Amino acid sequence: MKTNESLATELLASLPLKRLLFNNGMTAIAFILTGLALLPLLSVLWEIIVRGISGLKPEMFVTSVIDNGFANAIVGTFTMVAIAALLSIPIGIVTGIYLAEFSQGTKIANFVRFITTILTGVPSIVVGVFAYSVIVLLTKSFSAIAGGFALAVIMLPVVILTTEEALKLIPVSQRLASAALGGTRFQTTFRIVVSAAIPGITTGILLAIARAAGETAPLLFTALFSLDWSQDLFSPTASLSVLIFNLYNDPSPEKNQLIWTACIVLLSLVLFTSIVSRLVINKKRKK
């Protein structure tokens, strides 16, 4: 039987040459493949920054597209994402709570989860056609409301699934402790479980918002576009992604420069949202 000293000696001994070469080789391959994966992303970022940074001017943030700015597109993007968040977040959170806490193992829960998973893979252009048939044809007008509805359909499955997974990560012991202290199932769910899962739920919401902010296809069928400020929520509304799509082939040098600068703004908004979600995740891990 090996003594503690012999075991310690074996653990501290260097690896055989064959295993050492294999370990270092796999590490090198991993770094090379990671670099190759980052190369397209970095090249896209570099191209956008080089072409767009020279045209970035403060007045662009206060003028509309018709005046070589994109303030109306920024406001339109925020408006439609806000409408989508108001529609999808409450429904998504309540559905996620229902799946994780009140219907585990039931056929209804399995069916809802299956449909939600399918929705995550539905192409955004199909969602745009659906929103067009439901909202635009009914109201007979392209609008921010229709665009927000389309984005809400895209955000909803992300919020549902992330909420459910965040709730499942809460230890069962916390639920049992609440029940032992006399807490009802409703009190345990909303005062203990949901409160503990807020960082994870917030992360899912922010990721859903980041995805919605960069969508183009659904807005082409619902919000259309506007070169000037929108009159109200029931009129065609500009957005950064559709601005880039519409003006890409414009022969005007000013408009061509505008789309590259708009790319920087849109990328910055998505990047900011992603960074906030990562900070929320790190805060959760520290807790």
C-alpha positions as CSV (number, residue, x, y, z in Angstrom):
1,M,0.0,0.0,0.0
2,K,1.4,3.4,-1.0
3,T,2.2,5.8,1.7
4,N,1.3,9.5,1.7
5,E,4.9,10.5,0.8
6,S,4.9,8.2,-2.2
7,L,1.6,9.6,-3.4
8,A,2.7,13.1,-3.0
9,T,5.9,12.3,-5.0
10,E,3.8,10.9,-7.8
11,L,1.5,13.9,-7.9
12,L,4.4,16.4,-7.9
13,A,6.4,14.5,-10.6
14,S,6.5,15.9,-14.1
15,L,4.4,14.4,-16.8
16,P,5.9,11.9,-19.2
17,L,7.2,13.5,-22.4
18,K,4.5,11.9,-24.5
19,R,1.7,13.3,-22.4
20,L,3.5,16.7,-22.0
21,L,3.7,17.0,-25.8
22,F,0.1,16.1,-26.2
23,N,-1.0,18.6,-23.6
24,N,1.0,21.4,-25.1
25,G,-0.1,20.5,-28.6
26,M,-3.8,20.5,-27.7
27,T,-3.3,23.9,-25.9
28,A,-1.7,25.4,-29.0
29,I,-4.4,24.0,-31.3
30,A,-7.1,25.5,-29.0
31,F,-5.4,29.0,-29.1
32,I,-5.0,28.8,-32.9
33,L,-8.7,27.8,-33.5
34,T,-9.8,30.6,-31.1
35,G,-7.8,33.1,-33.0
36,L,-9.3,31.9,-36.3
37,A,-12.8,32.2,-34.8
38,L,-12.2,35.7,-33.6
39,L,-10.6,36.8,-36.9
40,P,-13.9,37.4,-38.8
41,L,-15.4,39.3,-35.9
42,L,-12.3,41.5,-35.5
43,S,-12.2,42.2,-39.2
44,V,-15.8,43.3,-39.2
45,L,-15.3,45.5,-36.2
46,W,-12.2,47.0,-37.8
47,E,-14.0,47.7,-41.1
48,I,-16.9,49.4,-39.4
49,I,-14.7,51.5,-37.1
50,V,-12.4,52.6,-39.9
51,R,-15.2,53.6,-42.3
52,G,-17.6,55.0,-39.8
53,I,-15.5,56.9,-37.2
54,S,-14.6,59.7,-39.5
55,G,-18.2,60.6,-40.1
56,L,-19.3,60.6,-36.5
57,K,-20.5,64.1,-35.6
58,P,-22.4,65.4,-32.6
59,E,-25.2,66.9,-34.8
60,M,-26.1,63.4,-36.1
61,F,-27.6,62.6,-32.7
62,V,-30.1,65.4,-32.9
63,T,-31.1,65.5,-36.6
64,S,-33.2,63.0,-38.6
65,V,-32.1,60.9,-41.6
66,I,-33.4,63.4,-44.1
67,D,-30.8,65.9,-42.6
68,N,-28.0,63.4,-42.6
69,G,-28.5,62.3,-39.0
70,F,-29.9,59.3,-37.3
71,A,-31.6,60.7,-34.2
72,N,-35.1,59.6,-35.4
73,A,-33.7,56.1,-36.0
74,I,-32.2,55.9,-32.5
75,V,-35.5,57.0,-31.0
76,G,-37.4,54.6,-33.1
77,T,-35.2,51.7,-32.1
78,F,-35.6,52.5,-28.4
79,T,-39.3,53.0,-28.8
80,M,-39.9,49.6,-30.5
81,V,-37.6,47.8,-28.2
82,A,-39.4,49.4,-25.2
83,I,-42.8,48.3,-26.6
84,A,-41.4,44.8,-27.1
85,A,-40.0,44.7,-23.6
86,L,-43.4,45.8,-22.1
87,L,-45.2,43.0,-24.0
88,S,-42.7,40.2,-23.6
89,I,-41.0,40.6,-20.2
90,P,-44.1,40.2,-18.0
91,I,-45.5,37.3,-20.0
92,G,-42.1,35.6,-20.3
93,I,-41.3,35.9,-16.6
94,V,-44.8,34.6,-15.5
95,T,-44.6,31.7,-18.0
96,G,-41.0,30.8,-16.8
97,I,-42.2,30.8,-13.2
98,Y,-45.1,28.6,-14.1
99,L,-42.9,26.1,-15.9
100,A,-40.3,26.0,-13.2
101,E,-42.4,26.1,-10.0
102,F,-46.0,25.1,-10.6
103,S,-46.1,22.6,-13.5
104,Q,-43.0,20.5,-13.3
105,G,-43.4,17.2,-15.2
106,T,-46.9,17.9,-16.5
107,K,-48.0,17.5,-20.1
108,I,-48.9,21.2,-20.4
109,A,-45.5,22.3,-19.2
110,N,-43.8,20.0,-21.7
111,F,-46.0,21.3,-24.5
112,V,-45.3,24.9,-23.6
113,R,-41.6,24.3,-23.3
114,F,-41.6,22.5,-26.7
115,I,-43.4,25.3,-28.4
116,T,-41.1,27.9,-26.8
117,T,-38.0,26.0,-27.9
118,I,-39.4,25.9,-31.5
119,L,-40.0,29.7,-31.4
120,T,-36.3,30.4,-30.6
121,G,-35.4,28.9,-34.0
122,V,-38.1,30.5,-36.1
123,P,-36.5,32.9,-38.7
124,S,-37.1,36.5,-37.8
125,I,-38.5,37.2,-41.3
126,V,-41.3,34.7,-40.6
127,V,-42.1,36.6,-37.4
128,G,-42.2,39.7,-39.5
129,V,-44.7,38.2,-41.9
130,F,-46.8,37.0,-38.9
131,A,-46.8,40.4,-37.3
132,Y,-47.7,42.0,-40.7
133,S,-50.8,39.7,-41.0
134,V,-51.9,40.3,-37.4
135,I,-51.2,44.0,-36.9
136,V,-50.5,45.8,-40.1
137,L,-53.3,44.3,-42.1
138,L,-55.7,44.9,-39.2
139,T,-54.7,48.5,-38.6
140,K,-53.9,49.2,-42.3
141,S,-50.8,51.0,-41.3
142,F,-47.1,50.3,-40.7
143,S,-46.3,51.5,-37.2
144,A,-44.0,51.3,-34.2
145,I,-46.7,49.2,-32.4
146,A,-46.5,46.6,-35.1
147,G,-42.7,46.6,-35.0
148,G,-42.7,46.3,-31.2
149,F,-45.1,43.4,-31.4
150,A,-42.8,41.6,-33.9
151,L,-39.8,42.1,-31.6
152,A,-41.8,41.0,-28.6
153,V,-42.4,37.6,-30.4
154,I,-38.7,37.3,-30.9
155,M,-37.9,38.2,-27.3
156,L,-40.6,36.1,-25.6
157,P,-39.0,32.6,-25.9
158,V,-35.6,33.9,-24.8
159,V,-37.1,35.4,-21.6
160,I,-39.2,32.3,-20.9
161,L,-36.3,29.8,-21.2
162,T,-33.8,32.0,-19.3
163,T,-36.3,32.6,-16.5
164,E,-37.0,28.9,-16.1
165,E,-33.4,28.0,-16.1
166,A,-32.6,30.8,-13.6
167,L,-35.3,29.5,-11.2
168,K,-34.1,25.9,-11.5
169,L,-30.6,26.9,-10.3
170,I,-32.0,28.0,-6.9
171,P,-31.3,25.2,-4.4
172,V,-34.3,23.1,-3.2
173,S,-33.1,23.7,0.4
174,Q,-34.2,27.3,0.2
175,R,-37.7,26.3,-0.8
176,L,-37.8,23.7,2.1
177,A,-36.5,26.3,4.6
178,S,-39.3,28.7,3.6
179,A,-41.9,26.0,3.9
180,A,-40.6,25.0,7.3
181,L,-41.0,28.6,8.5
182,G,-44.6,28.5,7.4
183,G,-44.4,30.1,4.0
184,T,-47.0,29.2,1.4
185,R,-46.0,28.1,-2.0
186,F,-46.9,31.4,-3.4
187,Q,-44.8,33.3,-0.8
188,T,-41.9,30.9,-1.3
189,T,-41.9,31.3,-5.0
190,F,-42.1,35.1,-5.2
191,R,-40.3,36.1,-2.1
192,I,-37.6,33.6,-2.0
193,V,-37.0,31.8,-5.3
194,V,-37.7,34.7,-7.7
195,S,-35.8,37.1,-5.5
196,A,-32.8,34.9,-5.6
197,A,-33.1,34.4,-9.3
198,I,-33.3,38.0,-10.3
199,P,-29.7,38.3,-11.6
200,G,-30.2,35.4,-13.9
201,I,-33.6,36.6,-15.1
202,T,-32.2,40.1,-15.7
203,T,-29.4,38.6,-17.8
204,G,-31.9,36.8,-20.0
205,I,-33.9,40.0,-20.4
206,L,-30.8,42.0,-21.4
207,L,-29.8,39.3,-23.9
208,A,-33.3,39.3,-25.4
209,I,-33.2,43.1,-25.7
210,A,-29.8,43.0,-27.4
211,R,-31.1,40.5,-30.0
212,A,-34.2,42.6,-30.6
213,A,-32.2,45.8,-31.1
214,G,-30.3,44.3,-34.0
215,E,-33.2,42.8,-35.9
216,T,-34.0,44.1,-39.4
217,A,-36.3,41.7,-41.2
218,P,-39.4,41.9,-38.8
219,L,-39.3,45.7,-39.0
220,L,-39.3,45.8,-42.8
221,F,-42.8,44.2,-42.7
222,T,-44.1,46.1,-39.7
223,A,-42.6,49.5,-39.0
224,L,-41.3,50.1,-42.5
225,F,-39.1,53.3,-42.4
226,S,-39.3,57.1,-42.1
227,L,-36.7,59.6,-43.2
228,D,-38.1,62.1,-40.7
229,W,-39.5,62.1,-37.2
230,S,-42.5,59.8,-36.7
231,Q,-45.8,61.4,-35.9
232,D,-46.9,58.9,-33.4
233,L,-46.8,55.2,-32.5
234,F,-49.2,54.3,-35.3
235,S,-47.1,55.7,-38.1
236,P,-44.1,54.3,-40.0
237,T,-41.0,54.5,-37.7
238,A,-37.3,54.5,-38.5
239,S,-34.8,52.2,-36.9
240,L,-31.0,51.9,-37.1
241,S,-31.0,48.4,-38.6
242,V,-33.5,49.3,-41.3
243,L,-31.6,52.6,-42.0
244,I,-28.5,50.6,-42.7
245,F,-30.5,48.2,-45.0
246,N,-32.3,50.9,-46.9
247,L,-29.3,53.3,-47.5
248,Y,-26.6,50.8,-48.2
249,N,-27.0,51.1,-52.0
250,D,-27.6,54.8,-52.0
251,P,-25.2,56.6,-54.4
252,S,-24.9,59.6,-52.2
253,P,-21.5,59.8,-50.4
254,E,-23.2,61.5,-47.4
255,K,-25.7,58.6,-47.1
256,N,-23.0,56.0,-47.6
257,Q,-21.0,57.5,-44.8
258,L,-24.1,57.8,-42.6
259,I,-24.7,54.0,-42.7
260,W,-21.2,53.2,-41.5
261,T,-21.6,55.6,-38.7
262,A,-25.0,54.2,-37.9
263,C,-23.3,50.7,-37.7
264,I,-21.0,52.0,-35.0
265,V,-24.0,53.4,-33.0
266,L,-26.0,50.2,-33.4
267,L,-23.0,48.0,-32.5
268,S,-22.3,50.2,-29.5
269,L,-25.9,49.8,-28.2
270,V,-25.8,46.0,-28.6
271,L,-22.3,45.9,-27.0
272,F,-23.4,48.0,-24.1
273,T,-26.4,45.7,-23.4
274,S,-24.1,42.6,-23.6
275,I,-21.6,44.1,-21.2
276,V,-24.4,45.0,-18.7
277,S,-25.6,41.4,-18.9
278,R,-22.1,40.1,-18.3
279,L,-21.7,42.4,-15.2
280,V,-25.0,41.0,-13.9
281,I,-23.7,37.4,-14.3
282,N,-20.4,38.2,-12.6
283,K,-22.3,39.8,-9.7
284,K,-24.4,36.7,-9.4
285,R,-21.4,34.5,-9.3
286,K,-19.7,36.5,-6.6
287,K,-22.8,36.2,-4.5
